[in-house]
Amino acid sequence: MGKNLKAEGLQITKHSGGNYPRHATHGGVLDSGEHTWEVLLTAAANSNGNLTMYIGVGREALDVEKGGHHKADAWYLRTDNGTLCGGGEVASEQPIAFAVGDRIGVRMNCDDGSLRFCKNGEAMDAGFPAGTITGPVVGAVELVCIGQALTLVPATLA
């Protein structure tokens, strides 16, 4: 993670800088099989309650001092409006609202190249279909505003 982010245990917080995305990764390289985890929306922005954060996967070795990697090398669910962003494409917004305390489940299937999401244990329609993502990738997030925090929660999703 970059200098504007800090980690305490499994929680990552944007503690400084302006309102621009900063990238962080977690876990090992994902290049085969199916991998699942959850991210708890721990805190919104200090100044305005903003929940614009990105959760998903990205290529290895992306610049942690930058954000906006969905323009080419990351695939995310945007937490303020459910938009899917990835591989240079931005899909339409999903009718999904997230709040502090929600858990977002992530399921990356490296064998078929799909990425699916859950909200509080319930499968969502939102996701990237088979053939969309080629590995290897790593778990990734981008936080935008000071005070935003996410907590990684290892999970087994149904």
Secondary structure as UniProt FT lines:
FT   TURN            3..4
FT   STRAND          5..8
FT   TURN            9..10
FT   STRAND          11..14
FT   STRAND          22..30
FT   STRAND          34..43
FT   TURN            46..48
FT   STRAND          53..58
FT   TURN            60..61
FT   TURN            64..65
FT   HELIX           69..71
FT   TURN            72..73
FT   STRAND          74..78
FT   TURN            79..81
FT   STRAND          84..86
FT   TURN            87..88
FT   STRAND          89..90
FT   TURN            100..101
FT   STRAND          103..109
FT   TURN            110..113
FT   STRAND          114..119
FT   TURN            120..121
FT   STRAND          122..128
FT   TURN            130..131
FT   STRAND          137..143
FT   TURN            146..147
FT   STRAND          149..154
//
